[in-house]
């Protein structure tokens, strides 16, 4: 069992190796504008998961996924040549959903800002129905002056 720090270093190294191999070595025309965004290696260093994004529509994403799947052997051999681990980890490619999630969150934040602006526009010039502090009583004002001294007998 390797430690988590070694697994993280190996994951970073694998990410760089695979990105360079995709750029220089793999000549598959199905491979679109792909970016390796993250890599994770299990603590036993036997399996690596690579997350990627593809610029383009759904068809280009599917074609890129097929191209990565067919190039997995070449990429694994490149990783094996360039790391110092005893075993070469298996590679699994997973489409990264972060850009889609970020776009969805941005849409939600935009609609929340619009609703906040509507509420602020409605509140402009509004007044309290029963004064600014409807629950304040005259005895509260007496308490605010401080403690009263009681005469001692």
C-alpha positions as CSV (number, residue, x, y, z in Angstrom):
1,X,0.0,0.0,0.0
2,X,1.5,3.3,-1.0
3,X,0.7,6.5,0.8
4,X,-1.8,9.1,-0.4
5,X,0.9,11.7,-1.2
6,X,2.7,9.3,-3.5
7,X,-0.5,8.5,-5.3
8,X,-1.2,12.2,-5.7
9,X,2.2,12.8,-7.2
10,X,1.8,9.8,-9.5
11,X,-1.6,11.1,-10.6
12,X,-0.1,14.5,-11.5
13,X,2.6,12.8,-13.5
14,X,0.2,10.5,-15.3
15,X,-2.0,13.5,-16.2
16,X,1.0,15.3,-17.8
17,X,2.2,12.2,-19.7
18,X,-1.3,11.4,-21.1
19,X,-1.9,15.1,-22.1
20,X,1.5,15.1,-23.9
21,X,0.8,11.8,-25.6
22,X,-2.6,12.9,-26.8
23,X,-1.0,16.1,-28.2
24,X,2.0,14.4,-29.9
25,X,1.5,10.7,-30.4
26,X,-2.2,10.0,-30.9
27,X,-3.2,10.9,-34.5
28,X,-6.9,9.7,-34.3
29,X,-9.1,12.1,-36.3
30,X,-12.0,11.4,-33.9
31,X,-10.0,13.0,-31.1
32,X,-11.3,16.6,-30.8
33,X,-10.2,19.4,-28.6
34,X,-9.6,17.3,-25.5
35,X,-8.2,18.6,-22.2
36,X,-7.2,16.3,-19.4
37,X,-8.5,18.1,-16.3
38,X,-7.7,15.8,-13.5
39,X,-6.2,12.4,-12.7
40,X,-6.7,10.2,-9.6
41,X,-4.8,7.1,-8.7
42,X,-5.9,4.5,-6.1
43,X,-3.7,4.2,-3.1
44,X,-2.4,0.8,-4.3
45,X,-1.2,2.6,-7.5
46,X,-3.0,0.0,-9.8
47,X,-5.8,2.1,-11.3
48,X,-5.8,5.6,-12.7
49,X,-8.9,7.6,-13.5
50,X,-8.4,10.5,-15.9
51,X,-11.0,13.2,-16.2
52,X,-11.3,15.1,-19.5
53,X,-13.4,17.7,-21.2
54,X,-14.1,18.1,-24.9
55,X,-14.8,21.4,-26.7
56,X,-17.7,20.8,-29.0
57,X,-21.2,19.2,-29.2
58,X,-22.4,15.9,-28.0
59,X,-21.4,14.0,-31.2
60,X,-17.8,15.2,-30.8
61,X,-17.8,14.2,-27.1
62,X,-18.9,10.7,-28.1
63,X,-16.3,10.4,-30.9
64,X,-13.6,11.6,-28.5
65,X,-14.7,9.0,-25.9
66,X,-14.4,6.2,-28.5
67,X,-11.0,7.5,-29.6
68,X,-9.7,7.6,-26.1
69,X,-11.0,4.1,-25.5
70,X,-9.2,2.8,-28.6
71,X,-6.0,4.6,-27.7
72,X,-6.0,3.3,-24.1
73,X,-3.3,0.7,-24.8
74,X,-0.9,3.2,-26.4
75,X,-1.4,5.7,-23.6
76,X,-0.9,3.1,-20.9
77,X,2.4,2.0,-22.6
78,X,3.5,5.7,-22.6
79,X,2.7,6.0,-18.9
80,X,4.6,2.8,-18.2
81,X,7.7,4.1,-20.0
82,X,7.7,7.4,-18.1
83,X,6.9,6.5,-14.5
84,X,9.0,4.6,-12.0
85,X,6.3,2.5,-10.4
86,X,6.7,-1.3,-10.4
87,X,3.3,-1.8,-12.1
88,X,1.7,0.4,-14.8
89,X,-1.8,1.4,-13.6
90,X,-4.8,0.7,-15.8
91,X,-6.3,3.8,-17.3
92,X,-10.0,4.8,-17.2
93,X,-11.3,7.8,-19.0
94,X,-14.3,9.7,-17.5
95,X,-15.9,12.7,-19.1
96,X,-15.6,15.6,-16.7
97,X,-19.0,17.2,-15.9
98,X,-17.6,20.3,-14.1
99,X,-18.1,22.7,-17.1
100,X,-21.8,21.6,-17.5
101,X,-22.3,21.9,-13.8
102,X,-20.7,25.3,-13.7
103,X,-22.9,26.6,-16.5
104,X,-26.0,25.3,-14.7
105,X,-24.9,27.0,-11.4
106,X,-24.2,30.2,-13.3
107,X,-27.7,30.1,-14.7
108,X,-29.2,29.6,-11.2
109,X,-27.1,32.4,-9.7
110,X,-28.2,34.7,-12.6
111,X,-31.9,34.0,-11.9
112,X,-31.4,34.5,-8.1
113,X,-29.8,37.9,-8.8
114,X,-32.8,38.8,-11.0
115,X,-35.2,37.8,-8.3
116,X,-33.2,39.8,-5.7
117,X,-33.4,42.8,-7.9
118,X,-37.2,42.4,-8.2
119,X,-37.6,42.1,-4.4
120,X,-35.4,45.2,-3.9
121,X,-37.5,47.1,-6.4
122,X,-40.7,46.2,-4.6
123,X,-39.1,47.1,-1.2
124,X,-38.0,50.5,-2.4
125,X,-40.1,53.2,-0.7
126,X,-41.9,50.7,1.4
127,X,-42.7,51.5,5.1
128,X,-43.3,49.4,8.1
129,X,-46.9,48.8,8.8
130,X,-46.7,49.5,12.6
131,X,-43.6,51.7,12.8
132,X,-40.0,50.6,12.6
133,X,-40.1,48.5,15.8
134,X,-43.7,47.4,16.3
135,X,-42.8,45.2,19.3
136,X,-41.0,47.8,21.4
137,X,-42.9,48.8,24.5
138,X,-42.5,51.7,27.0
139,X,-41.1,49.3,29.7
140,X,-38.3,48.3,27.2
141,X,-37.3,52.0,27.1
142,X,-37.1,52.0,30.9
143,X,-34.9,48.9,30.9
144,X,-32.6,50.5,28.4
145,X,-31.7,53.3,30.9
146,X,-30.0,50.8,33.2
147,X,-30.8,49.0,36.4
148,X,-32.9,50.8,39.0
149,X,-31.6,51.0,42.5
150,X,-34.1,49.8,44.9
151,X,-34.3,51.4,48.3
152,X,-33.0,49.2,51.1
153,X,-34.8,49.3,54.4
